[in-house]
Amino acid sequence: MNQDLGISKGWLWVWRIIMILVVLFFLFDAVVHILVLPNVVQSFIPLQLPISLSVPMGITLLVSLVLYCMPRTTILGAILITGYLGGAILANARVGASFFSAVTFPVVMGILVWGSSYILEPRLRALIPFRKK
């Protein structure tokens, strides 16, 4: 048991794996938005979003991700990333995208963000306790 965090070594490994997946995905997403790569330009067309939003979106996500990665600000980062994901759901739903692309993936990513925060943050576990039975 990791005494500092109050979690077992097994949960610590689960947290590490989730964090790596989350950070790699959102880092990739932020960088492609900042660089305004062709796939971003193509994805903005059906969403009817101006491409001028790409860089600010990428910077916003990058700042949110940095906050999420820092232990003292991980909850703030999780809140900001959740807002980003909510915007992604809305943008896709607004133009009639399929349920899977509009909702499922962002919701799964949100669950991973909050799940990793829940594992690592004892104050969050105290705020939202799960009963053992």
Secondary structure, 3 states (H helix, E strand, C coil): CECCCCECHHHHHHHHHHHHHHHHHHHHHHHHHHHCCHHHHHHHHHHCCCHHHHHHHHHHHHHHHHHHHCHHHHHHHHHHHHHHHHHHHHHHHHCCCCHHHHHHHHHHHHHHHHHHHHHHCHHHHHHCCCCCC
